[in-house]
Each structure stands twice: as C-alpha cells, then as structure tokens.
Amino acid sequence: MDTRHFHKHLFDRARALFGDERIIVLAVSGGADSMALLHGLARVNELRRCEWQLHVAHLDHGVPHNATAMCDFVGEHAKSLGLPFNPAFIDVPQLSAETGESIEEAGRKARYQFLASICEQVGAKRLVTAHHAVDQAETVLFRLLRGTGLRGLCGMRPTRLLSNGSDVLLVRPMLGLRRADGVAYLKTRQIPFMHDDTNDDITAGRRNYIRQALLPDVAKHVNPQAVSALTRLADQQNAAWDFLQQQIDDAWSDVAIKEEATHVSLDAVHLSALHPWLVDAILHRAAILVAAGQKDIDADAIQRCRQLLHDAHPRTVQLAGAATARRRGRFIDFCRTDDGVERNDPMNTTVIESTGSAT
C-alpha cells in the first residue's frame, strides 16, 4: 500500500469514526503501529484540512527497559508535529505485584485508566488506538481458544465505549490495515519507530505467545491466509451480531418489566417461551446491567439463572459482586445493593464462581 492509499484509508475511516468531534486523543506507544497512526493522521489533518485537534497520550509502564527513551521519543515527535503531548508514568510491575494480576493485564487496565483521564482533561469524546488486522486476528484466535461465545468472535469492533457509562468512544481506524502497511508507510516517509522488546517474550503473556508463536505456526502449517480468514470471521460475526442484537432488543422490550441501574425485573413466563439462545442473551444482559458492566458473568452463572425459569419458588443466584438473580412468583429479579452488602436469605442462595463471559 503506497502513501496515498494509506492516507486515503485513514481519512475515510477517521472521518466516519470521528463524526463531528474535533478534539481527538491518540494513544501512541512509539512502536511502528502507533507511529504510523500518529504521522498518518497528522498528515491527513493537514492535507484535508480536517481541523482535528490532535492530542498525543503516552503511558510509561516501567517496562520495557527502554521505556523512558520511548516516552522521550514520542514526545519529540509530538513536538515536531506541533501537537500537545500528555505523558504519565505508572510502575506496572509493582502494580502487578500488588493486585496479583499479570503484568499484561495490569498494564492494560492502567493504560485505559490513564487514557480516560486524558480524554476528560482535554474534553475529547474520541480516543484513537492503532489496532490493525493482525491484532484483530490475534484477538479472535485468543478468544476462540478460551471458549468464547458468539460475541467474542466479533473480535475488536471499530468503535466501543471506553468504559461502562463513559461518553468517550474508543475508535480503531486501522483495523482494515495490516501491520506491514504501517511499517511500509513509515519506511517510505523515513519516519523512525522504536521496538518494545517485551513483545518478543512468549512467556511474558498469552498475547505474546499467540502473536509470536501460535499464529505464525498456523499460517505456516495450516493456512497461509490465517490472518485474512480470522478477520473475515470477525467481520461476518459483527454483521450477524448486529442482527442478533436487534432480536435481543425486540425480545427485551417484551419481557423486561422494570429496568433500573440496580434492579431489572423479567417476566419469566414470557421469557421461557423464547428461543433458548434468546433466553440466555436476555439473562446475560440483565446480569451485566445490575453487575455494573462487570465481565465476570460466565456461562455457568447464566445456566443457574436459567434454572430459575423452571422453579417458581423463591431462590437466589449470586452473581458478580453484590448482584443477584431471584425468582419471585412470575418474575425474575436481578438486583444489586450499592453498598455491597447482600441482604437475601443465605439459606436460599446459590453462590456462583464467575470466570468468563457468557456471550
């Protein structure tokens, strides 16, 4: 892909994803992908006179060993482009030790919390990341191997809310491009980039293993077009998921008797007459709503909730945090106590250990 086509792709996707928003935060690590995003969007903004106010955000994780140099590197490029630079430092290894999470997961959470704070600080409603087609293929393969549901096969969508209740959209204008496209663009324009050597260590995280070992091995021994096959699957699943969401919305309007932040009530009689897949999808939506968007509502929890459809006697299923589902005559009530204290009868409570996502 030559420079002109790279710019055209970025312009077309960014214009569609940014809408009328003009204040845009770019997540820039200093690697090839984000440097192509940074310089590509800055050039498009200049050529097309888009009047975007681009802000560069960079989080120093304390890893890799050249993290400080990467931060300085990104700052120099932001300055050369005349763009505001917003850096921060978080000791992710220490954070990982404190929380018990992997460095990979602790870093991801810290990064998005930081990016959310920058968006709030500058008044941005759009956050841009440099995820591309190979990242998409890795995501689909990772989720598939973990046993994801239909929603997980959608991979990364071009847009999503930054967090539950946020008004900031995370957008990915490079999903239709390959990593090689960005590298070729940088080479053509003689723009340097830095390398994060922690991405080379396949023992450092599951993503690294998939990126560096599994996906290349699949491409070599199973399908040379594995990346295209996986991204095509994600595209097809996204279209199917949009259709299914409409079916869920229609069914939801028929069975949801009450919908509040801490209380959702479903008509169990109407719900039990629906297709089993729709039943599970509606139960999952209700659970997610009252669990304040927590992801640890697994298939086992939904199965226990489904059992409430066939038992009209009062019984409670414990979900994530202080969220519960309880049969009450004709209805199933999903509730959450904001103070975190559950007040249901413990003799009628089934505790669920949640580990994944149901859809």
Secondary structure, DSSP 8 states (H G I E B T S, - for coil): --HHHHHHHHHHHHHHHHTT--EEEEE--SSHHHHHHHHHHHHHHHHHT---EEEEEEEE-S-STTHHHHHHHHHHHHHHTT--EEEEE--HHHHHHHH---HHHHHHHHHHHHHHHHHHHHT-SEEE----HHHHHHHHHHHHHHT--TGGGG-S-SEEESSTT---EEE-TTTTS-HHHHHHHHHHTT------GGGG-TTS-HHHHIIIIIHHHHHHHT-TTHHHHHHHHHHHHHHHHHHHHHHHHHHHHHHEEEE-SSEEEEEHHHHHTS-HHHHHHHHHHHHHHHTTT-S---HHHHHHHHHGGG--S--EEE-STTEEEEEETTEEEEEE-TTS---S-GGGEEE----S---
